[in-house]
Each structure stands twice: as C-alpha cells, then as structure tokens.
Amino acid sequence: MSARGFRVIDLSLMVGVTLAASLVAVTVSADPSVARTDVVARTDVVARTDERASAAIEPAATSTTAPPVPTFPLTGLPAGNAAVVSDRRAVAAKIDGLGGIPAVWGFDQSDMVVEVVVEGGLTRLIAIFQSRDPARIGPVRSVRTSDFGVLTPLKRPLLVFSGGNEGTVQMARSAPLLAFMPLSAEGDDVFWRDRSLRAPHNLFASVPEVRSHAEQGMSPQPLFDFSPNAPAGRTVGTVKARLTWATRVAFRWDATRKVWLRELDGRPQLDGTGNQLVTDNVLLLISPYGTSPFDARSPEAQPIGSGAVRLYRNGIETIGTWTRADADETWTLRSADGAPMALAPGRTWMVVVPGFARITSE
C-alpha cells in the first residue's frame, strides 16, 4: 500500500477516535446520573479502537532472511555483481595442447578447461572464460566437430579459433554458438601473432576485445553441481591417464595449496607466467568417440548417453557414472551408490577420455 494510503487510513481513524471521545464527553455532561462505570467502559472502547488504529498503521515486520548470494555458473564461486551471472556470455577458446609448447596463456583466469583427443593421438584444449577476461589467450588453434557437442549447453557461447577445414568452419557458423576467428570482420582487432614464437603456435587473442565486438547474450547454465562437501571416495595423491599412444596426462594433488597440478607427457605444463597449471576439480569423463564427417583422420568426441566418470577433488577420488540425454543437456553425475557427485567450487578440468585409455590413481 502507498504512503498516501497510509495517511488516508491514519486520518480517518483519528477522526473516528475524536468523535467517539466527544460523544462520551457530551453524554457525561448532559446526564450527571450516568454511572462512572459506564464512562470507564466507553473510554475503554475508545482506547481499544485507538490500539486497533495504531496496529493498522504499524509497518509490516521486515524479513531478516538474507537474499541468496549470486554465484558464477561455471565455478560455483561467489559473484560480487549479479549482472555477470545473468547476462554475460561464456567465451570458449581453442588452445594448443601440445607438450612441446613452452606455455599457454590465460589458463590462470579460466573457469573451465575441456580436453579432447584429436588426430595424431594428440589433444586440444578448450579454455572457457566467464567470470574473468584475460587480455592474452593462446596459442589459438583450429576448430573441431568435437567442440560443438561440448559447448552447446553454454547457451550460444563465443567460440574463438584460428580456422579449420571448410566443412567444420561452416558447421561452426551454423552451430548454436558465435564463431570468432581471424577471418571475421573484426579479426584484426582481436588476434595477433607473437613473432618471438614459431608459427602456427603463436596466434593470440584478447577476451575483452572479443566481447567488445560481440552482441550481448545470456550467461551459461551451470554444467555441474557445486558443493563445499566432497562426495565419499578414497584418498589419492596422483591420477594418470594415457589418453592415446602419443599423449599422457597427470594431475598431482598439492595438499598445501589444495589444488591439482597438471602434467603433460611427464612434465609440468606451464602458463604464460611460468607457473604450473592448476585446477580444483579433475573430471575424467569416459566417452565414445566417432569420426568427424569432414575429416576421416579426426576423432569426434560424442559425450551423450551415459558412461563411467571419475571425479578428483580435495585429494579424493570418487568413481561413478554420467548421463546426458542430448547435446542441449548438461551432465548428471552420480557415484556408485547413486548419490549425486558435486564438484568443488572453483576451476574444473574435464578430460573427454576415449574408452581405450588407461587410467591409474594412487
């Protein structure tokens, strides 16, 4: 009710109270034989009326329940501004995953990393940014058909890549995402080559510049559940996966820093600042692979349906299953006893593991 409404009620009640009091006074003065108790009773009626008037204009008690704290959808971490949760696109960038690359840039500000197997037994990385925007990411590499099935749940993200074969690039332009590459109209403002590095591993991009040339969109939905409480499992210090004959990855638990340290082919993998790549969650999603329709040499990850999953968080390994009905859906994770598997708030490194890969943990 408006403030004007309250004033109207306040005035009408005051008038009613005044009239009642006047009637009492007139009655007493006109007939001295009226009993004192009757005057008291009438006065009591006026008092109760006054109490009801005060109650009517008393402001409603305010709720003491604090509003929920907004969180970033891909990390589960608190967000200081709710706007970055509701209307801020995800930016996904294809990054070189070769062991011979001296370093990769921007990973220290990523929300999530997805690793998929490509041709030649190698892997490529998709670094996903939503909560922070690094000014330098790379080396940026080419698109694969595997990328679309992984990125579709992110609600039309921006996909940054260097190029690709004609069929895959055309598919990128029609997929539920915004394709951004050097051949784009604004490509010269976004991409550059670092001449101190060897091509083709020297193409870089700026996430703020990418955003400045793209239309505003929706923030992604959370791909997983997050909780500070780890699911049941066993304590492990290292997990290793031989993904193909050519690629070995490992993550080692740092109990002091409470993070997993990334290794590639037996060596620490570094970011552009010289620090080892780290993550809060390691998610090994065992998935079928097919063949890209545009390149018979290129494997295509197909993480739809169901399969086995291994989650590593807080130094604990939990083994379970994943399910996903179609490409628009997110992944549902459950442990062996059927309980939900929630990730630790923070960065997630998801490896889409082929079924023939060998995984060990200790």
Secondary structure, DSSP 4 states (H G I P E B T S, - for coil): --HHHHHHHHHHHHHHHHHHHHHHHHHHHH-TTS-HHHHHHHHHHHHHHHHHHHHHHSPPPPP-PPPPPPB-TTT--B-S-THHHHS---EEEEEE--TTSS-BBSGGG-SEEEEEE-GGG-EEEEEEESS---S-BB-B----THHHHHHGGGSS-EEE-----HHHHHHHHHSSSEEE-TTSTTHHHHEEE-TTS-TTTTEEE-HHHHHHTS---PPPPPSS-B-SSPPS-EE-SEEEEE-SSS-EEEEEEETTTTEEEEEETTEE-BBTTSPBPEESEEEEEEE-EEEETTEEEEEEE---EEEEEEEEETTEEEEEEEEESSTTS--EEEETTS-B-PBPSS-EEEEEEETT-EEEE-
